[in-house]
Amino acid sequence: MIRSTNLHAKRPALPGKAANRDCPAPPDTSRGSSSLRFSPTAWAKLLYLRDLGETEVGGFGISAADDLLLIEDIQLVRQTCNVGSVAFDDESVADFFDRQIDAGVTLSRCARIWLHTHPGSCPQPSVTDEETFARVFGLCDWAVMFILARGGQSYARLRFNVGPGGSLMLPVEVDYRRPFKSSDQTAWGEEYAANVQEQRCTPMLGIWQRQPAGMDLLGFNEEGDGFGLRYDPFDDEPGGFLPQTAERHHDDEF
């Protein structure tokens, strides 16, 4: 069961609570040709992480210093995942921001693009995804929600929270025009093992429990419903992974 803790005052807050004073101008979409782009290495890493397990997995995109819509790396934080949700550990998120700031990476580059995968074929955001995006990133001047489904389909939406505000769907591309690093599946696998705790379900009981990776999932369709629960990964009080009430169990639509 995950119990999120409050972040220490000296540490950076969650993305929506972070100051924007370090942030350059939001991405320029005035020409209508903007897209969310991945370096070949970042895209290969995301595909590899998506396919390592049978659950969702989430993280943050690290943008290029001169192009905030070009993702050069993907970083995981500690999280507990099942086929329908990801719950981030608050302390791990804070540690991640600490490391990025110490390395000279501004929050505008490491805390604006929220990525996660769907183990089914549909990349459309769930009700919980939308609520999380609004609550956590609603105070940022801009933010992107990106979802990659196992079938290869993707979803990317840029939202502006300054001026009149608004949202813009973004095409997704792999950008080969810049130099990029080689793949490192060994390091990616170690990062996954260090951060991702998979949750499995015992359908007859309808409860979540930790089970060895590789065990077959029972009682789920590919959209992750059945006995599945969805939780806001940034929720300060997620309530763990045990069903609380019938309303909590069934309210979230996929």
Secondary structure as GFF3:
##gff-version 3
##sequence-region A 1 254
A	DSSP	three_ten_helix	15	17	.	.	.	ID=ss1
A	DSSP	beta_strand	36	38	.	.	.	ID=ss2
A	DSSP	alpha_helix	40	52	.	.	.	ID=ss3
A	DSSP	beta_strand	58	64	.	.	.	ID=ss4
A	DSSP	beta_strand	67	76	.	.	.	ID=ss5
A	DSSP	beta_strand	79	82	.	.	.	ID=ss6
A	DSSP	beta_strand	85	88	.	.	.	ID=ss7
A	DSSP	alpha_helix	90	102	.	.	.	ID=ss8
A	DSSP	alpha_helix	107	110	.	.	.	ID=ss9
A	DSSP	beta_strand	113	118	.	.	.	ID=ss10
A	DSSP	alpha_helix	127	137	.	.	.	ID=ss11
A	DSSP	beta_strand	142	149	.	.	.	ID=ss12
A	DSSP	beta_strand	154	160	.	.	.	ID=ss13
A	DSSP	beta_strand	166	169	.	.	.	ID=ss14
A	DSSP	beta_strand	172	174	.	.	.	ID=ss15
A	DSSP	alpha_helix	185	195	.	.	.	ID=ss16
A	DSSP	beta_strand	196	198	.	.	.	ID=ss17
A	DSSP	beta_strand	200	202	.	.	.	ID=ss18
A	DSSP	beta_strand	207	209	.	.	.	ID=ss19
A	DSSP	alpha_helix	246	250	.	.	.	ID=ss20
###
